[in-house]
């Protein structure tokens, strides 16, 4: 390799600013969410009933039970259940 190129490469350095641990300085996770520090940011692990970047969005669990004895559904089974998770 050329001596000039070698000299230039020996002085080259990559400067990356230090990572700030947002979980220690100001925990951004709400509603008992667990904060995980990642390079350049954070990630919240939310409890089951919460969602969103900071666990601030509530989940609504809607359970619809249709019982054939009531006559809402014409089916040979006695009980029909379907559960949906709706994010708002």
C-alpha positions as CSV (number, residue, x, y, z in Angstrom):
1,X,0.0,0.0,0.0
2,X,1.2,3.5,-0.7
3,X,2.9,5.2,2.2
4,X,0.6,8.3,2.0
5,X,-2.5,6.2,2.0
6,X,-1.2,4.2,5.0
7,X,-0.5,7.4,6.9
8,X,-4.0,8.7,6.2
9,X,-5.7,5.5,7.2
10,X,-3.7,5.4,10.4
11,X,-5.2,8.7,11.5
12,X,-8.8,7.9,10.4
13,X,-11.2,7.2,13.2
14,X,-14.9,6.8,13.5
15,X,-16.5,9.0,16.2
16,X,-19.7,7.7,17.5
17,X,-21.4,9.7,20.3
18,X,-21.8,7.8,23.6
19,X,-25.0,5.9,24.0
20,X,-27.4,7.4,26.5
21,X,-29.3,4.9,28.6
22,X,-32.8,6.4,28.6
23,X,-33.9,3.6,31.0
24,X,-31.7,5.0,33.8
25,X,-31.9,8.7,33.2
26,X,-35.7,8.9,32.7
27,X,-37.6,5.6,32.4
28,X,-40.0,6.4,29.5
29,X,-42.1,3.2,29.9
30,X,-45.4,3.6,31.6
31,X,-47.8,1.2,33.3
32,X,-45.1,-1.0,34.7
33,X,-43.5,-1.5,31.3
34,X,-39.9,-2.8,31.4
35,X,-37.4,-0.5,29.7
36,X,-34.6,-2.1,27.6
37,X,-31.8,0.2,26.4
38,X,-30.8,-0.2,22.8
39,X,-28.2,1.7,20.8
40,X,-29.7,5.1,20.0
41,X,-32.9,4.6,21.9
42,X,-35.0,2.3,24.1
43,X,-37.7,-0.4,23.8
44,X,-40.5,-1.0,26.3
45,X,-41.7,-4.5,27.1
46,X,-45.3,-3.8,28.0
47,X,-47.6,-5.8,30.3
48,X,-50.3,-7.8,28.4
49,X,-53.0,-5.1,28.8
50,X,-50.8,-2.3,27.4
51,X,-49.2,-1.5,24.1
52,X,-47.4,1.3,22.2
53,X,-43.9,2.7,22.3
54,X,-44.2,3.7,25.9
55,X,-46.9,1.2,27.0
56,X,-49.4,4.1,27.2
57,X,-52.0,2.6,24.9
58,X,-54.5,0.3,26.6
59,X,-55.7,-2.9,24.9
60,X,-59.4,-3.8,25.0
61,X,-60.2,-7.4,25.0
62,X,-63.6,-8.0,23.6
63,X,-65.1,-11.5,24.1
64,X,-68.2,-12.3,22.1
65,X,-70.0,-15.4,23.3
66,X,-72.8,-16.7,21.1
67,X,-74.8,-19.5,22.6
68,X,-76.9,-21.6,20.2
69,X,-79.5,-22.0,23.0
70,X,-80.2,-18.3,22.6
71,X,-80.7,-18.8,18.9
72,X,-78.2,-16.2,17.8
73,X,-76.3,-18.7,15.8
74,X,-77.7,-21.7,14.0
75,X,-75.1,-24.4,14.5
76,X,-75.1,-27.9,15.8
77,X,-72.6,-27.0,18.6
78,X,-73.8,-26.0,22.0
79,X,-71.4,-23.1,22.6
80,X,-69.5,-20.8,20.2
81,X,-66.8,-18.5,21.4
82,X,-64.6,-16.1,19.5
83,X,-62.2,-13.7,21.1
84,X,-60.7,-10.6,19.5
85,X,-58.1,-8.1,20.7
86,X,-58.8,-4.6,19.6
87,X,-56.1,-1.9,19.9
88,X,-57.3,1.7,20.1
